[in-house]
Amino acid sequence: MIYREAIHMLNTILEEKDPYTAGHSRRVAYYASKIAENLGLDVKAQTLAHETGLLHDVGKLLTPESILLKPKRFTKKELLIMQRHAIDSVKIIENITALKDHVSIVRHHHESFDGAGYPDRLRGDAIPLISRILCVADAFDAMTTNRIYKPRKTKNEALNELRRCANTQFDPRVVEAAIRFFETQKELTSVHQIPTSYHQEEYFAFFYKDKITTGYSSDYLNYFLMQRGENECICCYLIEIHHMHCYNDYYGWKAGNHLLKETFLRLKFLFDHAPIFRIYGDDFVILNAHHMNVDTQEVKDKLCLGFEGIDISLTHFHLHDFSFRTWEDFEPYLHKKKNIKQLKGVVNL
């Protein structure tokens, strides 16, 4: 049917803007149809659940990319703008006659069973049943997907969260049906936001590229650490630039920025193809899937060449030896271990 072609066309456009959101919509559509089936709804209702699942986030086409792709939690103002996607979804589909049955469902998929949702603060059975189904499917997929700012929950952790929020955010009857379905499924394949093409990298670059060096930012480093079991980055070098404050005071900030840019370029040459992250202003982290054997003194000499008053230290370790999920959690332990080892005359961790 033509209207189904329109649904898939809108989903394709959404995928071009944000691959994560489009993949999320496809998963929500599948989950919603299966939850409807477990509720005993007929095939027509199951199909409607699937179609509205594909459409429920189409309003994000109108959401500014600076908010849609933001790797951190939203401010209050940004959250209000993001929440408009339910109304914006209606704006996009309401003039398609064949989708008239979809409009109310899409508008209310973020209403909460206790009336604390949006946009209209509907409560209980006043919320369309399929909207209540989408709300559960949407939340489950969000919880089981790795985001830049937080790791995903396991299937059981997500199911426990559904149970906890039954009668508040979620319709308890829908939660029971969802749990019956999800418990029959294997542990979900980890879904992530990592870009897979140059086009996607450019979308992400606004947030994840360091503006001075063009390397990656510390936000992206934390995402790599959360994903390290999948991208197999096991070898890590921490490069610390010492006396940078004095260098900036003596030569000026412009010269300091040049030093950082040049350090990145030299690291890129020394550690070919390995992702390089600038953290805390003056330090760099390099990750690689395989062990990188480097001459520590040679690296220090090359990085310091031409920059008087600067000293460099290198620390090498394997990520598999640690269970930390973010660099902020890991760094204090790393420095404690490094200081102990250096007192003993040992360079590598």
MARVEXTOR-11177 format. One record per residue: residue in three letters; z, x negated, y of N, C-alpha, C in turn. Coordinates in steps of 0.02 Angstrom, whole numbers, padded with zeros to 5 digits, always signed. Atoms other than C-alpha are relative to their C-alpha. Example, Ala and Ser with C-alpha at 12.3 -4.5 7.8 and 13.67 -1.06 7.14 Angstrom:
! residues 2
ALA+00000-00045-00059+00390-00615-00225+00000-00045+00060;SER-00003+00042-00059+00357-00684-00053+00037+00039+00055;
! end
This chain:
! residues 349
MET+00000-00042-00060+00000+00000+00000+00000-00044+00063;ILE+00005+00039-00061-00033-00054+00179+00068-00018+00028;TYR-00066+00014-00030+00150-00040+00232+00034-00058-00037;ARG-00029+00057+00036+00200-00162+00094-00032-00065+00022;GLU+00033+00059-00027+00071-00283+00159+00031-00019+00068;ALA-00032+00013-00065+00152-00264+00331+00068-00033-00010;ILE-00066+00030+00015+00323-00305+00255-00008-00073-00017;HIS+00009+00069+00020+00258-00463+00175-00029-00043+00056;MET+00026+00037-00058+00164-00511+00333+00057-00020+00046;LEU-00057+00015-00043+00324-00499+00435+00044-00055-00031;ASN-00040+00050+00033+00417-00601+00305-00033-00069+00002;THR+00037+00063-00005+00281-00734+00309+00008-00031+00070;ILE-00010+00024-00069+00294-00747+00499+00070-00028+00008;LEU-00069+00022-00004+00482-00762+00483+00009-00067-00035;GLU-00005+00063+00037+00463-00901+00355-00028-00059+00041;GLU+00028+00053-00042+00354-01000+00476+00049-00019+00056;LYS-00048+00015-00053+00489-00986+00609+00063-00033-00029;ASP-00061+00026+00029+00637-01020+00495-00002+00009-00076;PRO+00006-00005+00073+00610-01057+00308+00065+00024-00033;TYR-00062-00022+00030+00795-01033+00272+00008+00076+00005;THR-00009-00071-00009+00799-00857+00345-00046+00041-00045;ALA+00048-00036+00042+00643-00803+00251+00021-00004-00073;GLY-00024+00006+00069+00709-00872+00085+00062+00042-00011;HIS-00060-00042+00003+00874-00786+00121-00019+00074-00007;SER+00021-00070+00003+00784-00620+00148-00027+00018-00069;ARG+00027-00013+00067+00693-00634-00019+00057+00005-00051;ARG-00056-00003+00047+00856-00670-00110+00041+00064+00010;VAL-00037-00061-00015+00946-00528-00022-00037+00061-00027;ALA+00041-00056+00026+00803-00410-00068+00010+00007-00075;TYR-00009-00002+00073+00819-00457-00252+00071+00023-00018;TYR-00069-00019+00015+01009-00444-00253+00012+00073+00015;ALA-00012-00070-00019+01006-00277-00162-00030+00048-00051;SER+00031-00045+00049+00884-00200-00286+00040+00002-00065;LYS-00039+00003+00062+00991-00258-00432+00068+00034+00008;ILE-00062-00036-00013+01151-00193-00353-00013+00075-00001;ALA+00019-00071+00002+01064-00026-00325-00009+00024-00071;GLU+00010-00017+00071+01014-00026-00508+00068+00008-00035;ASN-00066-00003+00031+01194-00061-00560+00042+00059+00025;LEU-00033-00060-00025+01251+00084-00452-00029+00064-00030;GLY+00032-00058+00032+01137+00198-00553-00050+00036+00044;LEU+00050-00031-00043+01015+00232-00411-00068-00001-00032;ASP+00066-00005+00031+00838+00284-00454-00047-00056+00025;VAL+00047+00053-00015+00685+00172-00444-00021+00001+00073;LYS+00020-00006-00070+00637+00239-00273+00052-00034+00045;ALA-00054+00030-00040+00807+00187-00202+00003-00075-00010;GLN+00001+00072+00014+00796+00018-00288-00056-00035+00039;THR+00057+00027-00037+00626-00011-00208+00016-00002+00074;LEU-00019-00002-00070+00693+00042-00038+00050-00056+00016;ALA-00049+00054-00010+00838-00081-00059-00036-00067+00003;HIS+00038+00063+00000+00714-00221-00098-00039-00008+00065;GLU+00042+00004-00060+00600-00180+00048+00042-00011+00063;THR-00043+00010-00059+00741-00167+00175+00034-00068-00002;GLY-00025+00069+00006+00810-00330+00107-00048-00049+00030;LEU+00051+00044-00030+00647-00414+00155-00003+00007+00075;LEU+00007-00014-00071+00654-00334+00327+00065-00009+00040;HIS-00063-00007-00036+00839-00342+00370+00010-00052+00055;ASP-00009+00053-00050+00829-00506+00468-00063-00013+00041;VAL+00063+00013-00034+00654-00488+00540+00010-00003+00076;GLY-00015+00004-00071+00733-00465+00712+00015-00070+00024;LYS-00012+00070-00019+00774-00651+00708-00064-00033+00026;LEU+00061+00024-00032+00592-00675+00758+00009-00002+00076;LEU-00012-00004-00072+00657-00630+00932+00062-00040+00022;THR-00060+00040-00016+00812-00741+00922-00021-00070+00023;PRO+00018+00068-00023+00799-00903+01023+00014-00052-00054;GLU-00008+00051+00052+00774-01053+00908+00061-00043+00013;SER-00059+00040-00016+00913-01145+01000+00063+00029-00030;ILE-00056-00033+00032+01031-01018+00923-00013+00008-00075;LEU+00016-00013+00070+00942-00975+00761+00008-00062-00044;LEU-00002+00062+00039+00932-01157+00704+00060-00043+00015;LYS-00058+00041-00020+01098-01214+00776+00041-00020-00062;PRO-00035+00023+00060+01191-01322+00648+00076+00006+00005;LYS-00072-00008-00008+01364-01280+00715+00016+00074+00008;ARG-00020-00069-00011+01464-01121+00732-00018+00023+00070;PHE+00022-00027-00064+01411-01006+00873+00059+00007+00049;THR-00047-00020-00051+01501-00984+01037+00001+00077+00001;LYS-00003-00073-00004+01552-00805+01079-00064+00030+00028;LYS+00062-00024-00031+01399-00783+01189-00058-00005-00049;GLU+00054+00010+00049+01283-00854+01056+00006+00050-00057;LEU-00010-00048+00054+01361-00742+00924-00025+00070+00020;LEU+00024-00066-00024+01326-00587+01030-00077+00003-00001;ILE+00073+00002+00001+01144-00642+01048-00025+00003-00072;MET+00021-00002+00070+01130-00674+00860+00008+00070-00029;GLN-00012-00067+00027+01204-00503+00823-00052+00051+00021;ARG+00052-00045-00022+01062-00423+00918-00058+00005-00050;HIS+00058-00001+00046+00946-00462+00772-00005+00066-00038;ALA+00003-00064+00035+00994-00297+00689-00039+00051+00042;ILE+00036-00045-00045+00933-00199+00841-00072-00024+00010;ASP+00067+00027-00009+00784-00315+00864-00044+00013-00061;SER+00037-00017+00061+00734-00285+00683-00028+00070+00005;VAL+00023-00069-00009+00724-00100+00724-00057+00003+00049;LYS+00054+00001-00050+00617-00136+00878-00067-00018-00031;ILE+00062+00024+00030+00491-00225+00768-00029+00050-00050;ILE+00026-00042+00054+00478-00097+00628-00004+00075+00017;GLU-00006-00072-00011+00513+00072+00710-00066+00033+00017;ASN+00064-00030-00017+00333+00098+00767-00050+00000-00059;ILE+00041-00003+00061+00265+00078+00590+00020+00063-00038;THR-00017-00066+00027+00260+00257+00527+00025-00003-00071;ALA-00018+00004+00071+00271+00209+00344+00069-00030-00012;LEU-00065+00031+00008+00436+00119+00377+00056+00041+00032;LYS-00051-00041-00034+00530+00265+00455+00064+00006-00041;ASP-00060-00004+00041+00649+00273+00306+00039-00065+00000;HIS-00031+00066+00001+00689+00089+00329+00041-00014+00063;VAL-00027+00017-00066+00742+00094+00512+00076+00004+00002;SER-00073-00008-00004+00919+00162+00498+00036-00049-00046;ILE-00031+00047+00049+00957+00054+00345+00004-00070+00030;VAL+00003+00067-00029+00903-00105+00433+00048-00005+00059;ARG-00044+00001-00059+00997-00060+00593+00073-00010-00020;HIS-00072-00003+00015+01163-00037+00502+00021-00048-00056;HIS-00018+00043+00057+01162-00179+00374+00058-00048+00016;HIS-00059+00039-00017+01302-00268+00471+00059+00043+00020;GLU-00059-00042-00010+01417-00118+00487+00051-00016-00055;SER-00053+00013+00048+01585-00141+00400+00030+00066-00023;PHE-00027-00061+00030+01665-00013+00285+00059+00027+00039;ASP-00059-00021-00039+01820-00011+00397-00016+00015+00073;GLY+00021-00017-00068+01719+00017+00557+00001-00058+00048;ALA-00005+00058-00045+01736-00161+00626-00066-00037+00007;GLY+00065+00036-00002+01551-00206+00608-00040+00016+00062;TYR+00044-00012-00058+01402-00191+00724-00068+00023-00026;PRO-00007-00009-00073+01299-00127+00812+00037+00063+00021;ASP-00025-00065-00021+01373+00049+00808+00070+00015-00027;ARG-00068-00008+00026+01543+00024+00723+00008+00062-00044;LEU-00005-00054+00048+01505+00153+00590+00052-00017-00053;ARG-00053+00010+00049+01636+00179+00455-00015+00037-00065;GLY+00003-00034+00065+01636+00221+00269-00068+00029-00016;ASP+00061-00033+00022+01508+00346+00209-00048+00016+00057;ALA+00046-00009-00056+01436+00361+00384-00053-00055+00001;ILE+00048+00054+00005+01348+00197+00346-00047+00017-00058;PRO+00046-00014+00055+01189+00224+00243+00018-00042-00062;LEU-00020+00034+00061+01223+00177+00061-00038-00066-00009;ILE+00038+00062+00011+01082+00050+00053+00019-00053+00053;SER-00026+00048-00049+01148-00030+00214+00063-00033-00028;ARG-00061+00028+00030+01314-00051+00124-00017-00049-00057;ILE+00023+00046+00053+01221-00131-00022-00026-00065+00031;LEU+00027+00059-00033+01128-00249+00095+00057-00044+00028;CYS-00056+00037-00028+01293-00298+00177+00031-00046-00053;VAL-00029+00040+00054+01362-00359+00010-00048-00054-00023;ALA+00050+00048+00022+01200-00443-00045-00009-00056+00051;ASP+00007+00047-00055+01184-00527+00125+00058-00050+00001;ALA-00060+00043-00002+01362-00594+00122+00002-00047-00060;PHE-00002+00043+00059+01348-00658-00056-00049-00058+00006;ASP+00048+00055-00007+01191-00757-00018+00022-00050+00053;ALA-00024+00045-00053+01265-00827+00143+00055-00046-00027;MET-00055+00040+00026+01419-00886+00048-00023-00052-00051;THR+00022+00045+00054+01320-00968-00093-00058-00045+00022;THR+00052+00044-00027+01200-01063+00021+00032-00055+00041;ASN-00024+00056-00040+01236-01236+00090-00028+00006+00071;ARG+00020+00002-00069+01233-01234+00279+00018-00068+00029;ILE-00014+00064-00031+01235-01382+00396+00074-00008+00014;TYR-00069+00005-00022+01411-01341+00454+00051+00017-00053;LYS-00049-00013+00053+01489-01292+00288-00034+00000-00068;PRO+00029-00001+00067+01461-01315+00101+00004+00070-00030;ARG+00002-00066+00031+01421-01167-00009+00060+00011-00046;LYS-00051-00018+00049+01546-01075-00117-00033+00004-00070;THR+00025-00012+00067+01528-01068-00306-00008+00075-00010;LYS+00009-00071+00014+01478-00903-00383+00068+00036-00006;ASN-00066-00032+00008+01658-00865-00433+00039+00004+00065;GLU-00033-00001-00065+01725-00911-00262-00028+00056+00043;ALA+00032-00053-00039+01598-00793-00182+00021+00069-00026;LEU-00021-00065+00028+01643-00652-00302+00072+00016+00019;ASN-00070-00012-00021+01827-00674-00262+00004+00022+00072;GLU+00002-00019-00070+01785-00661-00078-00024+00073+00008;LEU+00022-00070-00001+01690-00498-00110+00058+00046-00019;ARG-00058-00041+00022+01843-00431-00202+00051+00005+00057;ARG-00051+00002-00053+01958-00485-00060-00019+00046+00058;CYS+00023-00038-00058+01851-00396+00071-00021+00071-00017;ALA+00014-00069+00018+01825-00235-00027+00049+00045+00038;ASN-00038-00049-00040+01887-00084+00076+00007-00020+00073;THR-00001+00020-00071+01876-00186+00237-00073-00010+00021;GLN+00070+00012-00019+01705-00265+00260-00048+00037-00046;PHE+00047-00026+00049+01628-00196+00101+00024+00065-00033;ASP-00012-00060+00040+01615-00030+00009+00024-00022-00069;PRO-00026+00024+00065+01726-00057-00147-00044+00019-00059;ARG+00044-00021+00055+01605+00041-00257-00061-00046-00005;VAL+00057+00046-00001+01461-00072-00203+00022-00069-00025;VAL-00026+00064+00023+01569-00226-00232+00005-00001-00076;GLU-00006-00004+00073+01605-00170-00411-00068-00007-00033;ALA+00068+00004+00028+01419-00147-00445-00029-00070+00009;ALA+00025+00068-00013+01378-00315-00365+00031-00049-00049;ILE-00034+00046+00045+01508-00405-00471-00027+00008-00071;ARG+00028-00011+00067+01440-00324-00630-00066-00038-00007;PHE+00065+00034+00003+01268-00394-00587+00009-00076+00003;PHE-00005+00073-00009+01319-00567-00525+00035-00035-00058;GLU-00034+00031+00057+01434-00598-00673-00046-00012-00059;THR+00049+00011+00054+01282-00586-00787-00046-00058+00015;GLN+00045+00053-00021+01194-00723-00689+00032-00069-00010;LYS-00024+00068+00005+01209-00911-00716+00021-00024+00069;GLU-00018+00030-00064+01284-01021-00582-00064-00012+00039;LEU+00061+00001-00039+01160-01014-00440-00024-00070+00016;THR+00029+00062-00024+01041-01155-00400+00018-00009+00073;SER-00021+00011-00069+01103-01234-00239-00058+00008+00048;VAL+00050-00013-00052+01005-01170-00090+00022-00036+00063;HIS-00019+00040-00057+01000-01277+00066-00048+00010+00058;GLN+00040-00004-00060+00928-01293+00241-00041-00063+00013;ILE+00032+00064-00014+00856-01467+00223-00076+00009+00009;PRO+00072-00009-00011+00679-01478+00295-00042-00033-00054;THR+00043+00026+00054+00539-01505+00169-00070-00018+00024;SER+00065+00018-00027+00392-01536+00284+00008-00027+00071;TYR-00003+00027-00068+00352-01624+00448+00009+00057+00050;HIS-00006-00058-00044+00333-01452+00530+00072+00023+00006;GLN-00070-00021+00000+00509-01403+00478+00044-00052+00032;GLU-00039+00053-00031+00578-01573+00530-00001+00005+00076;GLU+00007-00006-00073+00512-01544+00706+00042+00058+00026;TYR-00043-00055-00019+00601-01376+00713+00073-00023+00002;PHE-00069+00021+00007+00763-01460+00658+00016-00058+00048;ALA-00010+00061-00038+00738-01614+00768+00042+00011+00063;PHE-00037-00015-00061+00813-01529+00921+00075-00010-00011;PHE-00070+00006+00015+00982-01530+00835+00018-00063-00038;TYR-00019+00051+00049+00975-01666+00705-00025-00070+00017;LYS+00023+00066-00020+00885-01809+00792+00043-00026+00056;ASP-00037+00033-00053+00985-01931+00896-00048-00013+00058;LYS+00045+00002-00057+00911-01924+01070-00015-00071+00025;ILE+00010+00068-00025+00933-02109+01109-00042-00042-00048;THR+00032+00045+00048+00877-02194+00948-00058+00031-00038;THR+00046-00040+00041+00770-02056+00867+00019-00002-00074;GLY-00026-00006+00068+00872-02082+00709+00032+00068-00009;TYR-00033-00064+00012+00975-01942+00634+00070+00000+00032;SER-00065-00008-00032+01137-01873+00707+00056+00003-00052;SER-00058-00005+00045+01312-01866+00634+00004+00068-00034;ASP+00002-00066+00032+01289-01679+00601-00042-00002-00063;TYR+00045+00004+00058+01146-01719+00485+00031-00044-00055;LEU-00034+00041+00049+01249-01855+00400+00047+00042-00042;ASN-00045-00043+00038+01380-01727+00352-00037+00044-00048;TYR+00039-00041+00046+01245-01618+00278-00024-00042-00060;PHE+00020+00044+00055+01179-01765+00176+00058-00012-00048;LEU-00059+00012+00042+01355-01797+00112+00014+00061-00043;MET-00010-00061+00039+01372-01616+00058-00052+00007-00055;GLN+00056-00008+00047+01204-01628-00031-00008-00061-00046;ARG+00015+00064+00032+01226-01801-00105-00009+00005-00076;GLY+00011-00008+00072+01235-01737-00285-00071+00018-00016;GLU+00068-00022+00012+01061-01668-00262-00052-00050+00026;ASN+00050+00048-00025+00974-01797-00153+00015-00071-00024;GLU-00015+00062+00035+01059-01939-00250+00008-00060+00047;CYS-00016+00056-00044+01106-02042-00098+00067-00028-00021;ILE-00062+00027+00027+01235-02155-00179+00022-00064+00034;CYS-00015+00064-00031+01226-02319-00085+00006+00010+00076;CYS-00012-00011-00071+01298-02324+00090+00020-00065+00034;TYR-00021+00055-00043+01310-02455+00226+00025+00029+00066;LEU-00025-00016-00066+01418-02433+00379-00009-00061+00044;ILE+00011+00055-00048+01360-02542+00525+00037+00017+00064;GLU-00041-00012-00060+01486-02554+00666-00017-00053+00053;ILE+00013+00045-00056+01443-02629+00836+00064-00007+00040;HIS-00063+00012-00035+01594-02709+00916-00013-00026+00071;HIS+00002+00022-00070+01626-02742+01102-00055+00035+00040;MET+00053-00037-00035+01498-02611+01154+00024+00022+00070;HIS-00027-00022-00064+01612-02551+01293-00007-00056+00052;CYS+00006+00057-00045+01617-02725+01370-00073-00014+00017;TYR+00072+00012-00011+01428-02742+01350-00026+00050+00052;ASN+00021-00051-00049+01401-02578+01445+00028-00015+00069;ASP-00030+00016-00065+01522-02631+01581-00036-00058+00035;TYR+00031+00060-00029+01435-02798+01605-00074+00009+00016;TYR+00073-00006-00007+01252-02752+01582-00023+00069+00024;GLY+00019-00068-00021+01253-02565+01621-00019+00043-00060;TRP+00013-00048+00054+01224-02408+01518-00072-00001-00023;LYS+00071+00003+00019+01035-02426+01521-00011-00056-00050;ALA+00005+00056+00047+01049-02595+01437+00034+00016-00066;GLY-00035-00021+00061+01174-02521+01314-00043+00046-00042;ASN+00045-00044+00037+01051-02384+01267-00057-00038-00032;HIS+00053+00042+00028+00916-02515+01243+00026-00036-00062;LEU-00029+00034+00058+01032-02609+01125+00003+00048-00060;LEU-00004-00049+00055+01060-02451+01022-00070+00015-00029;LYS+00068-00012+00023+00873-02415+01014-00025-00059-00042;GLU+00024+00060+00034+00835-02594+00963+00037-00009-00067;THR-00038+00005+00062+00974-02593+00833-00028+00048-00053;PHE+00030-00048+00047+00900-02436+00755-00066-00025-00028;LEU+00065+00024+00022+00726-02512+00749+00008-00058-00049;ARG-00011+00056+00045+00792-02671+00668+00028+00024-00067;LEU-00027-00028+00063+00892-02570+00540-00055+00034-00039;LYS+00056-00034+00033+00737-02468+00503-00044-00050-00037;PHE+00040+00052+00031+00644-02629+00465+00037-00032-00060;LEU-00039+00032+00053+00785-02703+00361+00014+00045-00059;PHE-00015-00049+00052+00822-02543+00263-00058+00049-00004;ASP+00062-00038+00000+00647-02477+00232+00009+00068-00034;HIS+00002-00068+00026+00633-02287+00205+00069+00033-00008;ALA-00066-00030+00007+00822-02260+00202+00017+00040+00063;PRO-00020-00038-00060+00889-02122+00318+00056-00035+00038;ILE-00048+00034-00043+00986-02194+00465+00031+00050+00048;PHE-00037-00048-00041+01120-02097+00558+00041-00039+00052;ARG-00043+00029-00053+01200-02142+00725+00063+00043+00006;ILE-00063-00038-00003+01384-02092+00729+00047-00031+00052;TYR-00052+00022-00047+01523-02103+00859-00026-00046+00054;GLY+00027+00038-00056+01408-02180+00988-00027-00068-00017;ASP+00018+00070+00008+01404-02361+00930-00011-00021-00073;ASP+00004+00019+00071+01398-02357+00739-00059+00035-00034;PHE+00055-00028+00039+01264-02323+00609+00020+00004-00073;VAL-00009-00008+00073+01268-02260+00430-00069+00003-00032;ILE+00064+00001+00036+01127-02294+00307+00013+00023-00072;LEU-00006-00025+00068+01108-02198+00144-00063-00015-00040;ASN+00057+00013+00043+00997-02237-00003+00015+00025-00070;ALA-00010-00025+00068+00970-02166-00177+00014-00056-00049;HIS-00009+00057+00045+00975-02340-00254+00040-00055+00035;HIS-00039+00055-00029+01083-02493-00230-00045-00045+00043;MET+00037+00043-00045+01025-02598-00082+00035-00067+00005;ASN-00028+00067-00004+01057-02784-00097-00022-00032+00064;VAL+00018+00032-00063+01062-02864+00075+00045-00060+00011;ASP-00039+00058-00020+01119-03030+00142+00038+00019+00064;THR-00041-00025-00055+01264-02976+00254-00007-00043+00063;GLN+00004+00044-00058+01257-03129+00366-00069+00003+00033;GLU+00068-00005-00027+01068-03117+00385-00009+00064+00041;VAL+00004-00063-00036+01081-02934+00437+00037-00005+00067;LYS-00040+00007-00061+01218-02974+00564-00037-00044+00051;ASP+00036+00045-00046+01116-03118+00636-00059+00035+00033;LYS+00059-00034-00027+00960-03011+00656+00018+00055+00049;LEU-00020-00055-00044+01053-02867+00735+00029-00026+00066;CYS-00032+00028-00060+01148-02978+00858-00048-00041+00042;LEU+00046+00045-00035+00996-03083+00907-00020+00028+00068;GLY+00021-00020-00067+00968-03073+01095+00052+00042+00037;PHE-00051-00042-00032+01127-02974+01131+00066-00039+00002;GLU-00060+00041-00006+01267-03086+01195+00062+00043+00005;GLY-00064-00034-00003+01446-03033+01171+00008+00056-00051;ILE-00003-00053+00051+01405-02911+01029+00016-00030-00068;ASP-00014+00020+00069+01477-02927+00855-00015+00060-00045;ILE+00019-00052+00049+01423-02829+00700+00041-00010-00063;SER-00031+00003+00066+01518-02786+00542-00035+00050-00046;LEU+00032-00042+00050+01444-02714+00383+00049+00015-00056;THR-00041-00020+00057+01536-02616+00250-00045+00037-00049;HIS+00044-00028+00052+01451-02571+00087+00043+00034-00053;PHE-00037-00036+00052+01512-02441-00038-00045+00050-00034;HIS+00038-00050+00038+01453-02311-00164+00032+00069+00009;LEU-00026-00067-00013+01472-02127-00124+00029+00032-00062;HIS-00025-00030+00062+01501-02083-00306+00073-00018-00013;ASP-00070+00020+00009+01669-02170-00292+00047+00045+00039;PHE-00041-00041-00044+01730-02038-00170-00020+00073-00005;SER+00013-00072+00005+01744-01849-00164-00002+00035+00068;PHE-00001-00030-00066+01746-01822+00025-00066+00035+00015;ARG+00060-00039-00015+01624-01692+00092-00027-00013+00070;THR+00024+00015-00068+01614-01747+00276+00022-00070+00019;TRP-00017+00067-00022+01617-01914+00364+00068-00002+00034;GLU-00064-00002-00035+01766-01861+00469+00059-00005-00049;ASP-00052+00005+00051+01870-01840+00310+00000-00069-00033;PHE+00008+00062+00038+01804-02000+00234+00018-00062+00040;GLU-00006+00061-00040+01814-02123+00379+00070-00030+00000;PRO-00067+00032+00000+02005-02147+00389+00015-00037-00065;TYR-00011+00032+00065+02013-02185+00203-00042-00063-00006;LEU+00045+00057+00003+01863-02300+00217+00028-00060+00039;HIS-00025+00055-00042+01939-02402+00359+00065-00029-00028;LYS-00062+00025+00031+02107-02414+00271-00017-00047-00057;LYS+00019+00042+00057+02025-02481+00113-00035-00063+00024;LYS+00037+00058-00025+01911-02596+00213+00048-00052+00028;ASN-00048+00047-00029+02056-02673+00308+00039-00037-00053;ILE-00037+00031+00055+02151-02705+00148-00043-00052-00035;LYS+00046+00046+00035+02000-02785+00064-00016-00061+00043;GLN+00016+00056-00043+01959-02892+00215+00058-00049+00004;LEU-00058+00044+00001+02137-02960+00215-00001-00045-00062;LYS+00005+00038+00062+02101-03016+00038-00063-00042-00004;GLY+00061+00040-00001+01935-03094+00088-00057+00032-00037;VAL+00053-00035+00036+01828-02961+00003-00040+00040+00050;VAL+00042-00034-00049+01679-02892+00100-00016+00071-00022;ASN+00023-00065+00022+01617-02746-00006+00057+00042-00028;LEU-00048-00045+00030+01716-02593-00055-00020+00014-00072;
! end
